[in-house]
Amino acid sequence: MTEPDAQDSRPAARNRLRQDVGIIVWTSFLAAGLETMGFFAYFDPALLGVHSVPEALGSNRMAGYTAGFFFFWVFTFIAATLTAYLLATGPRRADRS
C-alpha cells in the first residue's frame, strides 16, 4: 500500500506542473511579441532575402512576420524552460534570518 501523504502530493505536483507550463508558455509568448516588434521595426521581412520559401506558402510580409514570431517564440520558450529547470533543480539556500 502507498502512504496517504504520497497520494496527496500527486495532485499538487500535477497542478504545480500545469502552473509552471502556463507561466513558461505565457512569458515566452510575451517576450517573443516584444522581440518581433523590436526586430521588425528595423528589418523589413520582404527585404531580408528569404528566397527559400515556396511560392505556394506566399512569401509576403505577413508570412515573414509570422515566421519571425514563431522563431523568437521557440527560442524564448527554450530559454524559459531551461531557467525553470535550473531553478527547480538548483541547490536550496538556507534561510538567513
N, CA, C and O atoms as a Tinker XYZ file with bonds, in Angstrom:
   388  protein
     1  N      0.829000   -1.183000    0.000000    73     2
     2  CA     0.000000    0.000000    0.000000    64     1     3
     3  C      0.875000    1.248000    0.000000    63     2     4     5
     4  O      1.992000    1.253000    0.518000    81     3
     5  N      0.352000    2.264000   -0.574000    73     3     6
     6  CA     1.087000    3.525000   -0.569000    64     5     7
     7  C      0.638000    4.369000    0.612000    63     6     8     9
     8  O     -0.455000    4.195000    1.150000    81     7
     9  N      1.495000    5.268000    0.990000    73     7    10
    10  CA     1.187000    6.143000    2.108000    64     9    11
    11  C      0.215000    7.222000    1.661000    63    10    12    13
    12  O      0.263000    7.642000    0.505000    81    11
    13  N     -0.667000    7.683000    2.540000    73    11    14
    14  CA    -1.620000    8.729000    2.162000    64    13    15
    15  C     -0.927000   10.033000    1.762000    63    14    16    17
    16  O     -1.427000   10.759000    0.904000    81    15
    17  N      0.218000   10.334000    2.374000    73    15    18
    18  CA     0.918000   11.570000    2.040000    64    17    19
    19  C      1.414000   11.554000    0.602000    63    18    20    21
    20  O      1.390000   12.585000   -0.070000    81    19
    21  N      1.862000   10.401000    0.121000    73    19    22
    22  CA     2.353000   10.290000   -1.250000    64    21    23
    23  C      1.206000   10.483000   -2.238000    63    22    24    25
    24  O      1.391000   11.101000   -3.287000    81    23
    25  N      0.021000    9.958000   -1.914000    73    23    26
    26  CA    -1.120000   10.117000   -2.797000    64    25    27
    27  C     -1.608000   11.558000   -2.821000    63    26    28    29
    28  O     -2.056000   12.038000   -3.863000    81    27
    29  N     -1.530000   12.252000   -1.698000    73    27    30
    30  CA    -1.979000   13.641000   -1.638000    64    29    31
    31  C     -1.055000   14.576000   -2.402000    63    30    32    33
    32  O     -1.491000   15.633000   -2.858000    81    31
    33  N      0.207000   14.209000   -2.550000    73    31    34
    34  CA     1.145000   15.091000   -3.228000    64    33    35
    35  C      1.042000   14.998000   -4.749000    63    34    36    37
    36  O      1.511000   15.896000   -5.448000    81    35
    37  N      0.443000   13.939000   -5.272000    73    35    38
    38  CA     0.341000   13.799000   -6.727000    64    37    39
    39  C     -0.507000   14.895000   -7.361000    63    38    40    41
    40  O     -0.052000   15.513000   -8.324000    81    39
    41  N     -1.723000   15.172000   -6.872000    73    39    42
    42  CA    -2.494000   16.270000   -7.491000    64    41    43
    43  C     -1.797000   17.624000   -7.327000    63    42    44    45
    44  O     -1.867000   18.466000   -8.222000    81    43
    45  N     -1.138000   17.835000   -6.211000    73    43    46
    46  CA    -0.432000   19.097000   -6.002000    64    45    47
    47  C      0.728000   19.232000   -6.981000    63    46    48    49
    48  O      0.970000   20.310000   -7.523000    81    47
    49  N      1.446000   18.127000   -7.206000    73    47    50
    50  CA     2.559000   18.159000   -8.156000    64    49    51
    51  C      2.041000   18.379000   -9.575000    63    50    52    53
    52  O      2.657000   19.106000  -10.355000    81    51
    53  N      0.918000   17.757000   -9.912000    73    51    54
    54  CA     0.331000   17.939000  -11.235000    64    53    55
    55  C     -0.121000   19.387000  -11.441000    63    54    56    57
    56  O      0.087000   19.963000  -12.509000    81    55
    57  N     -0.739000   19.967000  -10.415000    73    55    58
    58  CA    -1.164000   21.360000  -10.510000    64    57    59
    59  C      0.034000   22.287000  -10.622000    63    58    60    61
    60  O     -0.011000   23.272000  -11.358000    81    59
    61  N      1.101000   21.984000   -9.901000    73    59    62
    62  CA     2.311000   22.800000   -9.976000    64    61    63
    63  C      2.932000   22.718000  -11.373000    63    62    64    65
    64  O      3.410000   23.720000  -11.904000    81    63
    65  N      2.922000   21.520000  -11.964000    73    63    66
    66  CA     3.453000   21.355000  -13.317000    64    65    67
    67  C      2.628000   22.160000  -14.320000    63    66    68    69
    68  O      3.191000   22.824000  -15.191000    81    67
    69  N      1.304000   22.108000  -14.204000    73    67    70
    70  CA     0.437000   22.891000  -15.091000    64    69    71
    71  C      0.711000   24.386000  -14.945000    63    70    72    73
    72  O      0.762000   25.119000  -15.932000    81    71
    73  N      0.885000   24.822000  -13.706000    73    71    74
    74  CA     1.169000   26.227000  -13.461000    64    73    75
    75  C      2.513000   26.619000  -14.069000    63    74    76    77
    76  O      2.628000   27.679000  -14.686000    81    75
    77  N      3.514000   25.788000  -13.904000    73    75    78
    78  CA     4.834000   26.075000  -14.464000    64    77    79
    79  C      4.791000   26.138000  -15.990000    63    78    80    81
    80  O      5.388000   27.032000  -16.590000    81    79
    81  N      4.089000   25.194000  -16.619000    73    79    82
    82  CA     3.980000   25.192000  -18.078000    64    81    83
    83  C      3.246000   26.446000  -18.548000    63    82    84    85
    84  O      3.642000   27.064000  -19.536000    81    83
    85  N      2.193000   26.818000  -17.854000    73    83    86
    86  CA     1.459000   28.030000  -18.219000    64    85    87
    87  C      2.319000   29.276000  -18.109000    63    86    88    89
    88  O      2.271000   30.148000  -18.977000    81    87
    89  N      3.100000   29.361000  -17.053000    73    87    90
    90  CA     3.986000   30.513000  -16.870000    64    89    91
    91  C      5.035000   30.557000  -17.971000    63    90    92    93
    92  O      5.303000   31.619000  -18.533000    81    91
    93  N      5.624000   29.417000  -18.278000    73    91    94
    94  CA     6.665000   29.363000  -19.305000    64    93    95
    95  C      6.102000   29.745000  -20.672000    63    94    96    97
    96  O      6.712000   30.537000  -21.389000    81    95
    97  N      4.957000   29.196000  -21.037000    73    95    98
    98  CA     4.365000   29.485000  -22.352000    64    97    99
    99  C      3.961000   30.958000  -22.448000    63    98   100   101
   100  O      4.216000   31.609000  -23.461000    81    99
   101  N      3.332000   31.480000  -21.392000    73    99   102
   102  CA     2.849000   32.854000  -21.439000    64   101   103
   103  C      4.008000   33.862000  -21.473000    63   102   104   105
   104  O      3.981000   34.802000  -22.267000    81   103
   105  N      5.009000   33.677000  -20.634000    73   103   106
   106  CA     6.117000   34.629000  -20.626000    64   105   107
   107  C      6.925000   34.555000  -21.925000    63   106   108   109
   108  O      7.386000   35.581000  -22.425000    81   107
   109  N      7.098000   33.357000  -22.470000    73   107   110
   110  CA     7.829000   33.258000  -23.737000    64   109   111
   111  C      7.018000   33.866000  -24.874000    63   110   112   113
   112  O      7.595000   34.429000  -25.805000    81   111
   113  N      5.702000   33.764000  -24.818000    73   111   114
   114  CA     4.834000   34.390000  -25.819000    64   113   115
   115  C      4.968000   35.907000  -25.774000    63   114   116   117
   116  O      5.111000   36.553000  -26.812000    81   115
   117  N      4.921000   36.472000  -24.575000    73   115   118
   118  CA     5.041000   37.922000  -24.432000    64   117   119
   119  C      6.423000   38.409000  -24.874000    63   118   120   121
   120  O      6.538000   39.431000  -25.549000    81   119
   121  N      7.462000   37.678000  -24.492000    73   119   122
   122  CA     8.819000   38.058000  -24.895000    64   121   123
   123  C      8.980000   37.964000  -26.407000    63   122   124   125
   124  O      9.618000   38.827000  -27.010000    81   123
   125  N      8.420000   36.945000  -27.022000    73   123   126
   126  CA     8.511000   36.800000  -28.479000    64   125   127
   127  C      7.784000   37.941000  -29.181000    63   126   128   129
   128  O      8.241000   38.421000  -30.218000    81   127
   129  N      6.670000   38.373000  -28.630000    73   127   130
   130  CA     5.961000   39.512000  -29.208000    64   129   131
   131  C      6.804000   40.778000  -29.169000    63   130   132   133
   132  O      6.865000   41.517000  -30.152000    81   131
   133  N      7.451000   41.029000  -28.040000    73   131   134
   134  CA     8.320000   42.206000  -27.925000    64   133   135
   135  C      9.537000   42.094000  -28.847000    63   134   136   137
   136  O      9.928000   43.070000  -29.488000    81   135
   137  N     10.127000   40.905000  -28.908000    73   135   138
   138  CA    11.280000   40.703000  -29.793000    64   137   139
   139  C     10.895000   40.898000  -31.254000    63   138   140   141
   140  O     11.654000   41.483000  -32.026000    81   139
   141  N      9.727000   40.411000  -31.631000    73   139   142
   142  CA     9.258000   40.551000  -33.008000    64   141   143
   143  C      9.053000   42.018000  -33.352000    63   142   144   145
   144  O      9.458000   42.475000  -34.421000    81   143
   145  N      8.421000   42.756000  -32.441000    73   143   146
   146  CA     8.211000   44.183000  -32.711000    64   145   147
   147  C      9.543000   44.919000  -32.836000    63   146   148   149
   148  O      9.724000   45.734000  -33.740000    81   147
   149  N     10.462000   44.631000  -31.936000    73   147   150
   150  CA    11.764000   45.291000  -31.994000    64   149   151
   151  C     12.551000   44.935000  -33.239000    63   150   152   153
   152  O     13.147000   45.809000  -33.870000    81   151
   153  N     12.560000   43.667000  -33.597000    73   151   154
   154  CA    13.324000   43.228000  -34.773000    64   153   155
   155  C     12.750000   43.808000  -36.051000    63   154   156   157
   156  O     13.484000   44.355000  -36.874000    81   155
   157  N     11.441000   43.690000  -36.220000    73   155   158
   158  CA    10.840000   44.132000  -37.476000    64   157   159
   159  C     10.615000   45.636000  -37.529000    63   158   160   161
   160  O     10.153000   46.144000  -38.551000    81   159
   161  N     10.926000   46.358000  -36.468000    73   159   162
   162  CA    10.943000   47.812000  -36.550000    64   161   163
   163  C     12.143000   48.271000  -37.375000    63   162   164   165
   164  O     12.122000   49.352000  -37.962000    81   163
   165  N     13.177000   47.452000  -37.417000    73   163   166
   166  CA    14.391000   47.798000  -38.156000    64   165   167
   167  C     14.570000   47.015000  -39.448000    63   166   168   169
   168  O     15.249000   47.484000  -40.362000    81   167
   169  N     13.978000   45.843000  -39.539000    73   167   170
   170  CA    14.171000   44.985000  -40.713000    64   169   171
   171  C     12.831000   44.677000  -41.360000    63   170   172   173
   172  O     11.878000   44.280000  -40.689000    81   171
   173  N     12.771000   44.863000  -42.658000    73   171   174
   174  CA    11.578000   44.544000  -43.437000    64   173   175
   175  C     11.686000   43.097000  -43.893000    63   174   176   177
   176  O     12.663000   42.733000  -44.546000    81   175
   177  N     10.693000   42.257000  -43.560000    73   175   178
   178  CA    10.799000   40.850000  -43.951000    64   177   179
   179  C     10.835000   40.647000  -45.467000    63   178   180   181
   180  O     11.378000   39.645000  -45.932000    81   179
   181  N     10.280000   41.557000  -46.237000    73   179   182
   182  CA    10.309000   41.416000  -47.691000    64   181   183
   183  C     11.705000   41.680000  -48.242000    63   182   184   185
   184  O     12.035000   41.213000  -49.332000    81   183
   185  N     12.525000   42.420000  -47.506000    73   183   186
   186  CA    13.859000   42.761000  -47.985000    64   185   187
   187  C     14.961000   41.899000  -47.374000    63   186   188   189
   188  O     16.138000   42.102000  -47.671000    81   187
   189  N     14.595000   40.943000  -46.527000    73   187   190
   190  CA    15.608000   40.109000  -45.877000    64   189   191
   191  C     16.205000   39.075000  -46.812000    63   190   192   193
   192  O     17.231000   38.479000  -46.484000    81   191
   193  N     15.603000   38.845000  -47.952000    73   191   194
   194  CA    16.176000   37.943000  -48.938000    64   193   195
   195  C     15.935000   36.482000  -48.647000    63   194   196   197
   196  O     16.781000   35.641000  -48.951000    81   195
   197  N     14.797000   36.167000  -48.065000    73   195   198
   198  CA    14.460000   34.765000  -47.814000    64   197   199
   199  C     13.805000   34.231000  -49.077000    63   198   200   201
   200  O     12.600000   34.381000  -49.280000    81   199
   201  N     14.614000   33.605000  -49.922000    73   199   202
   202  CA    14.109000   33.107000  -51.201000    64   201   203
   203  C     13.816000   31.616000  -51.168000    63   202   204   205
   204  O     13.385000   31.048000  -52.171000    81   203
   205  N     14.041000   30.984000  -50.043000    73   203   206
   206  CA    13.814000   29.548000  -49.969000    64   205   207
   207  C     12.362000   29.198000  -49.668000    63   206   208   209
   208  O     12.002000   28.021000  -49.655000    81   207
   209  N     11.525000   30.202000  -49.427000    73   207   210
   210  CA    10.118000   29.943000  -49.140000    64   209   211
   211  C      9.394000   29.678000  -50.452000    63   210   212   213
   212  O      9.444000   30.505000  -51.362000    81   211
   213  N      8.722000   28.536000  -50.562000    73   211   214
   214  CA     7.994000   28.235000  -51.807000    64   213   215
   215  C      6.881000   29.254000  -52.060000    63   214   216   217
   216  O      6.314000   29.812000  -51.121000    81   215
   217  N      6.582000   29.484000  -53.309000    73   215   218
   218  CA     5.538000   30.445000  -53.667000    64   217   219
   219  C      4.168000   30.022000  -53.155000    63   218   220   221
   220  O      3.311000   30.870000  -52.906000    81   219
   221  N      3.953000   28.715000  -52.996000    73   219   222
   222  CA     2.663000   28.236000  -52.509000    64   221   223
   223  C      2.399000   28.708000  -51.083000    63   222   224   225
   224  O      1.246000   28.883000  -50.688000    81   223
   225  N      3.462000   28.913000  -50.312000    73   223   226
   226  CA     3.287000   29.399000  -48.942000    64   225   227
   227  C      3.084000   30.905000  -48.894000    63   226   228   229
   228  O      2.708000   31.445000  -47.854000    81   227
   229  N      3.320000   31.567000  -49.974000    73   227   230
   230  CA     3.120000   33.003000  -50.039000    64   229   231
   231  C      4.222000   33.753000  -49.317000    63   230   232   233
   232  O      4.082000   34.072000  -48.137000    81   231
   233  N      5.289000   34.031000  -49.991000    73   231   234
   234  CA     6.414000   34.719000  -49.368000    64   233   235
   235  C      6.147000   36.218000  -49.358000    63   234   236   237
   236  O      6.740000   36.970000  -50.131000    81   235
   237  N      5.260000   36.638000  -48.488000    73   235   238
   238  CA     4.955000   38.049000  -48.355000    64   237   239
   239  C      5.363000   38.533000  -46.958000    63   238   240   241
   240  O      5.913000   37.769000  -46.165000    81   239
   241  N      5.093000   39.776000  -46.678000    73   239   242
   242  CA     5.492000   40.334000  -45.389000    64   241   243
   243  C      4.822000   39.625000  -44.219000    63   242   244   245
   244  O      5.476000   39.348000  -43.213000    81   243
   245  N      3.550000   39.331000  -44.332000    73   243   246
   246  CA     2.838000   38.703000  -43.209000    64   245   247
   247  C      3.423000   37.331000  -42.884000    63   246   248   249
   248  O      3.505000   36.955000  -41.715000    81   247
   249  N      3.829000   36.584000  -43.905000    73   247   250
   250  CA     4.473000   35.292000  -43.665000    64   249   251
   251  C      5.816000   35.488000  -42.973000    63   250   252   253
   252  O      6.202000   34.681000  -42.128000    81   251
   253  N      6.530000   36.557000  -43.326000    73   251   254
   254  CA     7.800000   36.863000  -42.660000    64   253   255
   255  C      7.605000   37.220000  -41.202000    63   254   256   257
   256  O      8.360000   36.775000  -40.338000    81   255
   257  N      6.578000   38.034000  -40.926000    73   255   258
   258  CA     6.281000   38.383000  -39.534000    64   257   259
   259  C      5.902000   37.142000  -38.728000    63   258   260   261
   260  O      6.334000   36.971000  -37.588000    81   259
   261  N      5.100000   36.289000  -39.331000    73   259   262
   262  CA     4.652000   35.077000  -38.643000    64   261   263
   263  C      5.824000   34.140000  -38.371000    63   262   264   265
   264  O      5.968000   33.628000  -37.261000    81   263
   265  N      6.652000   33.919000  -39.374000    73   263   266
   266  CA     7.811000   33.044000  -39.190000    64   265   267
   267  C      8.770000   33.617000  -38.158000    63   266   268   269
   268  O      9.314000   32.883000  -37.333000    81   267
   269  N      8.975000   34.925000  -38.204000    73   267   270
   270  CA     9.847000   35.567000  -37.223000    64   269   271
   271  C      9.309000   35.430000  -35.809000    63   270   272   273
   272  O     10.068000   35.159000  -34.879000    81   271
   273  N      7.993000   35.618000  -35.636000    73   271   274
   274  CA     7.395000   35.480000  -34.308000    64   273   275
   275  C      7.587000   34.072000  -33.769000    63   274   276   277
   276  O      7.993000   33.902000  -32.619000    81   275
   277  N      7.300000   33.058000  -34.583000    73   275   278
   278  CA     7.448000   31.690000  -34.104000    64   277   279
   279  C      8.910000   31.326000  -33.859000    63   278   280   281
   280  O      9.209000   30.552000  -32.950000    81   279
   281  N      9.818000   31.872000  -34.653000    73   279   282
   282  CA    11.245000   31.678000  -34.420000    64   281   283
   283  C     11.632000   32.227000  -33.048000    63   282   284   285
   284  O     12.296000   31.547000  -32.265000    81   283
   285  N     11.212000   33.463000  -32.762000    73   283   286
   286  CA    11.513000   34.063000  -31.463000    64   285   287
   287  C     10.817000   33.313000  -30.331000    63   286   288   289
   288  O     11.385000   33.157000  -29.250000    81   287
   289  N      9.586000   32.844000  -30.574000    73   287   290
   290  CA     8.845000   32.154000  -29.523000    64   289   291
   291  C      9.528000   30.841000  -29.149000    63   290   292   293
   292  O      9.617000   30.505000  -27.968000    81   291
   293  N     10.006000   30.106000  -30.133000    73   291   294
   294  CA    10.682000   28.837000  -29.840000    64   293   295
   295  C     11.921000   29.074000  -28.983000    63   294   296   297
   296  O     12.144000   28.360000  -28.006000    81   295
   297  N     12.723000   30.065000  -29.338000    73   295   298
   298  CA    13.946000   30.304000  -28.578000    64   297   299
   299  C     13.673000   30.858000  -27.185000    63   298   300   301
   300  O     14.381000   30.508000  -26.241000    81   299
   301  N     12.668000   31.712000  -27.032000    73   299   302
   302  CA    12.353000   32.194000  -25.689000    64   301   303
   303  C     11.707000   31.092000  -24.854000    63   302   304   305
   304  O     11.876000   31.065000  -23.635000    81   303
   305  N     10.966000   30.181000  -25.497000    73   303   306
   306  CA    10.406000   29.041000  -24.776000    64   305   307
   307  C     11.523000   28.136000  -24.253000    63   306   308   309
   308  O     11.473000   27.678000  -23.111000    81   307
   309  N     12.521000   27.881000  -25.083000    73   307   310
   310  CA    13.654000   27.060000  -24.656000    64   309   311
   311  C     14.392000   27.724000  -23.507000    63   310   312   313
   312  O     14.755000   27.061000  -22.535000    81   311
   313  N     14.617000   29.034000  -23.609000    73   311   314
   314  CA    15.324000   29.751000  -22.549000    64   313   315
   315  C     14.524000   29.748000  -21.247000    63   314   316   317
   316  O     15.098000   29.561000  -20.174000    81   315
   317  N     13.216000   29.951000  -21.326000    73   315   318
   318  CA    12.376000   29.953000  -20.122000    64   317   319
   319  C     12.307000   28.562000  -19.506000    63   318   320   321
   320  O     12.324000   28.427000  -18.283000    81   319
   321  N     12.231000   27.538000  -20.328000    73   319   322
   322  CA    12.198000   26.165000  -19.814000    64   321   323
   323  C     13.509000   25.815000  -19.119000    63   322   324   325
   324  O     13.505000   25.211000  -18.046000    81   323
   325  N     14.617000   26.188000  -19.723000    73   323   326
   326  CA    15.914000   25.941000  -19.111000    64   325   327
   327  C     16.052000   26.687000  -17.781000    63   326   328   329
   328  O     16.578000   26.140000  -16.812000    81   327
   329  N     15.584000   27.919000  -17.738000    73   327   330
   330  CA    15.629000   28.688000  -16.496000    64   329   331
   331  C     14.781000   28.034000  -15.414000    63   330   332   333
   332  O     15.227000   27.917000  -14.272000    81   331
   333  N     13.568000   27.605000  -15.750000    73   331   334
   334  CA    12.706000   26.946000  -14.778000    64   333   335
   335  C     13.324000   25.647000  -14.283000    63   334   336   337
   336  O     13.236000   25.325000  -13.098000    81   335
   337  N     13.944000   24.908000  -15.180000    73   335   338
   338  CA    14.594000   23.657000  -14.790000    64   337   339
   339  C     15.758000   23.918000  -13.837000    63   338   340   341
   340  O     15.905000   23.227000  -12.829000    81   339
   341  N     16.575000   24.905000  -14.151000    73   339   342
   342  CA    17.713000   25.213000  -13.292000    64   341   343
   343  C     17.264000   25.733000  -11.929000    63   342   344   345
   344  O     17.899000   25.440000  -10.916000    81   343
   345  N     16.187000   26.491000  -11.896000    73   343   346
   346  CA    15.671000   26.965000  -10.608000    64   345   347
   347  C     15.107000   25.820000   -9.776000    63   346   348   349
   348  O     15.254000   25.805000   -8.554000    81   347
   349  N     14.462000   24.865000  -10.434000    73   347   350
   350  CA    13.841000   23.753000   -9.712000    64   349   351
   351  C     14.867000   22.742000   -9.213000    63   350   352   353
   352  O     14.655000   22.104000   -8.182000    81   351
   353  N     15.971000   22.589000   -9.931000    73   351   354
   354  CA    16.941000   21.558000   -9.559000    64   353   355
   355  C     18.175000   22.109000   -8.870000    63   354   356   357
   356  O     19.057000   21.348000   -8.472000    81   355
   357  N     18.243000   23.414000   -8.726000    73   355   358
   358  CA    19.417000   24.017000   -8.102000    64   357   359
   359  C     19.459000   23.766000   -6.602000    63   358   360   361
   360  O     18.479000   23.312000   -6.012000    81   359
   361  N     20.595000   24.062000   -5.993000    73   359   362
   362  CA    20.708000   23.883000   -4.546000    64   361   363
   363  C     19.807000   24.869000   -3.807000    63   362   364   365
   364  O     19.622000   26.012000   -4.226000    81   363
   365  N     19.263000   24.396000   -2.715000    73   363   366
   366  CA    18.381000   25.224000   -1.894000    64   365   367
   367  C     19.231000   26.045000   -0.934000    63   366   368   369
   368  O     20.211000   25.559000   -0.369000    81   367
   369  N     18.833000   27.292000   -0.766000    73   367   370
   370  CA    19.527000   28.155000    0.192000    64   369   371
   371  C     18.842000   28.056000    1.548000    63   370   372   373
   372  O     17.622000   27.925000    1.640000    81   371
   373  N     19.636000   28.120000    2.572000    73   371   374
   374  CA    19.076000   28.126000    3.927000    64   373   375
   375  C     18.614000   29.547000    4.240000    63   374   376   377
   376  O     19.233000   30.522000    3.814000    81   375
   377  N     17.528000   29.649000    4.982000    73   375   378
   378  CA    17.030000   30.974000    5.377000    64   377   379
   379  C     18.062000   31.650000    6.281000    63   378   380   381
   380  O     18.539000   31.066000    7.254000    81   379
   381  N     18.381000   32.860000    5.945000    73   379   382
   382  CA    19.324000   33.630000    6.741000    64   381   383
   383  C     18.579000   34.738000    7.453000    63   382   384   385
   384  O     18.710000   35.911000    7.104000    81   383
   385  N     17.805000   34.368000    8.443000    73   383   386
   386  CA    17.012000   35.346000    9.184000    64   385   387
   387  C     17.661000   35.737000   10.467000    63   386   388
   388  O     17.118000   36.555000   11.209000    81   387
